[in-house]
Amino acid sequence: MGTEFHLTAGSAAEGAYAVDIDPERAGWGYSSLRVLQLPPGGRHGFATGDSEWIVLPLSGGCTVLTDGGEVFELAGRDSVFSGVTDFAYVPRDAHVQLSSGAGGRFALTGARCERRLPARYGPASGVPVELRGTGTCSRQVNNFAAAPPAGADPAYGFACDRLIAVEVLTPGGNWSSYPPHKHDECRPGEESELEEIYYFEVASAHGTDGVGYQRVTPSGHGRGTEVLAEVRSGDAVLIPDGWHGPSIAAPGHTLYYLNVMAGPGATREWLICDHPDHGWIRGTWPEQPVDPRLPLYEAPAAPGADAPGAPDTAALPDAPAGDAR
């Protein structure tokens, strides 16, 4: 049974979309998520309006055509558990047509924005695949549209105006989004104010659909968000404020979630604050190895490259001290 902040599969469906969350529905100002299922030979058009969008294949591939004449062929992937995908960015104030010969499911991650950036293709080989945490806190993050880490070159990552989006994969039995953290205040240099959507998929095993668990507790700011939810494939959790985490993968079932974030800050940045009761856990990580099941997969090599295309954790800029995703 869903709640105001936990939207069970199907409860946020609207028209062509299996999930349709916009700022009006969520009761906030910026972040959006749609999930579109296209049958073989299917087509779908939409206006981007006042938001920038990334078309991200969850399963299958598609062609993305803009009214500016740009065409992006997305190879996609079999599922979110099988590999990194390519993607397409489309700007605000445009019309977009998606088509898929074989059919598939596609996430549209969006954020209200001011600047109109050019439509672009994001190759799978360019997605940084990062391992975070150790031991039972080990997880994998596909940083396809992450904000640049603190101290990174401004050219790092994929440029958007306000949109921040990443994928997280948590092996069965592990905790991610831990320690609990928040980003519901604007404190320059310390914390960003960001609305967030979690969209979940859970890997089945031995003929059984998996479950995961998501916790959010009030931080004393905003709407007093509190969630203790059993999540299944197709569920979404809205986080306008509050300490969020852990995200728990049931043993035997890998947990996937897509994070979509945006907020009012003048700078696109992801600065978080750990919960004071739980941040100590980071001090134990150097004593433990990363879960040997990770990475579940790596980004493919760029065409013509001799070495794997996307950097692993060791090749990335140092993560911020509060990096809990």
N, C-alpha and C positions, 0 to 999 in steps of 0.2 A: 504494500500500500504506500503510495507516494505522499509527500508533504509539500509545503510551499517551496522548499528548497531541494527536495529529492523528487525528480521527475522520472517515474518508472517508464519502461519501454512502451511506446505508443501513446503515453499521456501528453506528450508535447508534439504530437503529429499535427500537421496542417497542410491540406492540399496535397501537393506532390511530395512533401517532405515527411520522412519518418520522425525527424526531430526538427522543430522550428522554434528557436529561442532568439528573440530580438530584445533590444533594450526595453521596449514597452512591456513585453511579457515578463521579463525578469525584474522590472522595477528599478532599472538603473540607467546609466547614460551612454555606454559605449559597446560592450562586448556582445557578439552574436555567434550562433552556431546553427547550421542546417545540415541535415544528413539526407541525401537524395539517393533513392534506389532507381536505377534505370534498367529496363528489360533489354534483351538483345535487340539491337536496332533502335533503341529508345533515344529520344531527344528531349531537352528541357532548356528553356530560355528564362533568364531573369535579369532584372535591372539592378545594378549595384547601389543606386541611390546615393546616400550620403556616407557610404561605408566602403572601405577597401576590403578585398576578399582574397583568400587563397583556396584554390580548388585542390583538395588532397585526396587521392584515391585511397579508400579503405580496402576495397577488393575490386579487381578488374582495372581496365584502362579506359581512356576516353580522349576525345578531341575537344579542345576548348577554342572557341572562335569569338573574337570581340568585334564590336561594331567599328573599331578602328582598323580592322583588317588583319590583326595578329592571329595566327593559328599556332596552337601548341598541342603537339601529340604527346599525351601522357601514357607511358608504358604501364604504369601502375604496378600492381603486385597481386599475388593470390589472396593474401590476407594480411592483417596488421601483424600477425605472428610469423610471417614468412620472410620479410625483408623491408629495407628502406624503399621509399617510393619517390619518384619525381613529382613535381607539383607545378601549378601555375598561379601567378599573382595577377589579379585584375583590379583596376583602379576604381575609385568612386566615379559617379556620373557616366556610366558606361552601360551597354547592354551586352550580355554574354550568352552564348549558345553552347550547351554541352551535348555531345552525342557519343554513343558507345555501341560498337558493332557487336560485341559479345556480352554487353551488359555489365553492371557492377554497382558498387555502393561508393558514394563520394561525399566527403565532408567539405562543407563550405564554412571556413572560419573567417569571421568578419569583425571589423571595428569601425565605428564612426570616426571620421578623420577630417582634417582640413586640407592637407596637401594632396594633389593628384599626381601620384608617381606613375611611371610608365609600366605597362603590362610586361611581364617577364616570365621566363621559364626557369624553374629551379631543378637542376639535375640531381638525381639520387646520389651521384658520386660526390656532390658538394655538400651533403648533409653531415655535419659533425656528429659522430656517434660517441657518446660519453658514458663512462661507468662511474656511478656515484655510490658512496658508502662502501661498507665492507660487511662481512658476515651476513647476518639475517637482515641487515639494512641495505644490502646490495641491490642495485637496480640499474637499468639502462635507459638513457635519455637520447632521443633522436632530436637534435636541435635544429629543425628545419627552418624555423622562424623565431629563434631566440633573440632576445635583446643582447647586445654586446656585454660580456662580463666586465666588471670593474677593471680598469687599466688596460683593456684591450684596444687594439687599433680600431678607430671608428669604422673602418671598412670591413671589420669582422662580421660574418654572418650575412643574413638576407635582409635587405633594407625594406622597412615598412614605415608608415607614418606613426601609427599608434599600436598596431596589432603585434602581439607576442603570442607565439604558439609553439608547443613542443609535444612530443609523444613520449610516454613513459611505459616501460615494460618491467614488471615485477615478477620474478620467478615464484612459483607456488611455495607458500610457507613464509615468504619474506614480507617485510613492512617497507613501504616507501612513503614519500611525502612526510618524512620523519627526520629529525624531531618536528613536532607541530610548529607551525610558523604562521605569520600573518603579513599582509601588505594592505592595510586599510587606513593608513595615515600618511600624509605627505610630510616627511621629515627629511629635508634635503641632505643627501649624502648618506642617509641611514635607512630610509624606508620609502617605498613608492605606494601610492594609492592605486590599486588595481582591482577591478572586478574580475572574477574568474569562473569559468565553466569547466567542469570535469565531465567528459563523455567516456563511458566504460564499454569495454568488450572483455569477455572472459573466455579463455580457451577451454573447450570441452575435453574430457578425458574418460576413457573406458565407457563411452556411450552416455556420459553424464554431463549436463550443462553445469558449468562452474558458477561460483558466487565469490564476491569479495565484500569488503566492509570499508565504510568511509565514516570518518569522524570529523566534526566541526564543533568547536565550543566558542561561546561568546568571549570577545576581547574587551568589552566595555565601550566599543565604538559601533556606530552604524545601527543596524537593525537587530542586533543581538542574535545573530545566526547560530542555531544549534542543530546539528544533524548527527544521528547515529543510524546508519542505513546499511541494510544488506543490498548490495548492488549486483545487477546482472547485465548481460549484454544488451545494449541499447538504452540503458539508464543514463541519466545526467544528474549532476549535483551543481546547484548554483551557490556561489560563495561571494556575496557582496561584501562580507567582512568576517572577522573572527579567526581564531587559531584553527588551521586545518591540517589534518593528519592525526593518526596514520591512515594510509590507504593499505589495506591488508589483503594479500592474496591467499586464498585457501590452499592448503597443501595439495599438490597435484594439478593445480590449475593456474597457468600464467595469467596475470592481470595486466590488461592494457588500459591506459587512459590517455585521452587527448586533452591537453590543457589549452584553453583560449583565454587570453587576458588583454585588457586595455583599461586605460584610465585617463584622468584629466591632466596629468603632469605635462609640463612643457618639454620634458626629455623622455624619450622612450627608454625606460630602464626598469630592471627587475631587482629591487632592493627589498629584502625581507628581514623580519625580526623573529628570532627563535623564541619559543615559549621558555620563560625563565626556569621552569621546573624540569625541563627535559633536554635543554641544549647540551648538558654534560655528556650525553651519549657520544657526541662527536669525538671526545677525548679517548674513547675506547677503540675507535676505528683503526688507528695505525697498528694496533696489536693483532688485528685479524686479517685474513686474506679476503679478497673479493670472491664472492660466490663463483665456483668454477663453472657453473652453467652459463655464465655471462662471458662475452656478449652472446645473446641469442642469435645474432647475425651482425654483419658489418656492412657498411656502405660499399657498393660496387666500385671497382676501379674506374677512373675516368677513361674515356676512349683514348687509346694510345699510351696510357700510363703503364709504367713497369711495376709500380707498387700499388698497394691498396689505396683507393682514392680518398676516403675520409679519414681524418686523424682520430686516434683513440684518445683516451683520457690523458695519456702522457704527452700528447702533441698539442693539447688544447691550452689556452691561457688558464692560469690558476683560477679555480672557481672561487666565487665570493665566500667569505666565512659563513654566511647564512644560507648557503645553497642547499636547500632541503628537498627539492623536487624529487 
